């Protein structure tokens, strides 16, 4: 196993904390730092695995804080942002239209419309205002049976 510098170890620990697989991390280390390492060496930096049980406390702490931040802060993940998804869909639709793949282009346009319409959220749009945006006016009225019958006839009209 190659001895790794602190910045490479930090990169590995943080990547693993963000649920990247050892294979993906090994490939990223090669691209980022030009160092070839095995999946097993990557896994030795994961304190949740048997291979990582001897990991120094500073790396365990970094792993745990990164994992907690990753799980709680989805705003930093581009695909969790609606604007990012719409831009990606726009790029894909433009490319597929240029390739004359109109069926896929139509699907991408439909997907974008769903994104804009909040089809994939748990938001419910409820309008509960009265005239002019004010509060809804409520009143208790006591009607005689003749008045109630007349009001019903008008309603059913």
N, C-alpha and C positions, 0 to 999 in steps of 0.2 A: 504494500500500500504506500502510495505517495504521501509525504507529509504536506499538509495543506496550510496555507497562510490563513490568518484570522478572517480576512475579508471573504475568502472562499468558504470557510466554515460557516460564517454568518449567513452567506447567501444560501448555502445548503439548508441550514437550520430553519431559516425563514421560509424557504420554498416548501419544505416538508410541513411546516406549521400551517401553511396555506393549502394543505391537502394535495400537493403535487406528488406524483408517484416517483419512486426512486429512479425509474427509467427516464422520466421527463426531466428530473433534476440533473441526472448525469449528462444528459444531452445539453441542457442549459449551461452547465458548468463548462462543457467543451466549447460551446459557442461564445460564452461570455468571457472565459478566462484562458481558453486554449489548452485546458488540462483534461486528459482522459482519465476518468475514474470509474470504478465498477459500481453497479447497483448496490452491492453489499457494503461498499465503503460509504455510499450515500446513506444507506439504512442505519449505519452505525451512529449517525447524527440525529436519529429520531428517538427521543426518550420514551416513546410509547411502544417501542419494539424491543424485543429481547436483545438484539445487537446493540441497542443504544443505552443499555442500563449502566454502562460505565462512563457516560458522557459527563463532562465537567459541569458543575452547577451553573456557571454563567451561561452556558449554552442551553441548559434545561430552562432556566429563567427566561432567556430570550425566546425559546420555543413557546413556552406557556403564554408569555405576554403577546407574542405575535399571533398565536392561535386565538386568544381571547379577542384581540382587536379585529382579526379577520372575521370572526363569527358575529361580531357586534356592529361592524362598520361596513355595510354593503355599499355605501355611497361611493367608496373608493373603487368599486368594481365597475368598469365602464358598461358592461352589458346589463347591469341592474338599473341603468339610467335610460329613461324613455327616449330622450333626444339622441343618445348614442345608437339605440336600436333602430330608430327611424332613419338616421343617416346611413347605417349599414344596409337597411332594407332599400333605401333609395339607390345606393351604389349597386346593389345586386339587381334591382329592377332595371336600371339603366343598362347594365351589362347584358342581362338576358334579353332585353328588347333589341339591343344591337345585334345579338346572335339570332334574332328572329324566333326566339323561344317564347311565343306569346302566351302559352298556357302557364308557364312558370312565372312570367311577368305578371299575369293576372292574379296568380296566387300570392305573389309578393305584395301587390297593391292591396289585395284583400287583407293580408296580414298587417300592413301599415294602417289601414282603416280601423282594424280592431285595436291596434295600439293607441291610436288617437282617441278612439271611443271608450277607452278604459275597459276593454273586454277582458283583460287579464289582470284586473285588480279586484279587490273586494270592496271597492267604493260603490256606494249607492247614492244616486242623485235624487234628493228629495226636496221639492219646493214646498215650503210651508209658510207662505206669507199671504197677507191680505192685500187689499187694494193699495196700489202705489208702493208696494214693498213693505207696508206696515204690518202690524200684528193682525192675526185672524180675529175677526170680531165674533164673539160668541154671546148669546143671550138666552135666557130661559124665558119661554113664553108658555102661558097656560091657555089652551084653546078649549072651547066647548066642542062637543061632538059634532055640531053642525059646522062650525068653523074648520074643524079637522077634515070633515068630509068634503067641504068646498075646496080646501087647500089640496087635498088628494086629487080631486077632479081636475083642478087646474094643472097639477103636476103631470097627470097622465094624459091630459089634453087632447 
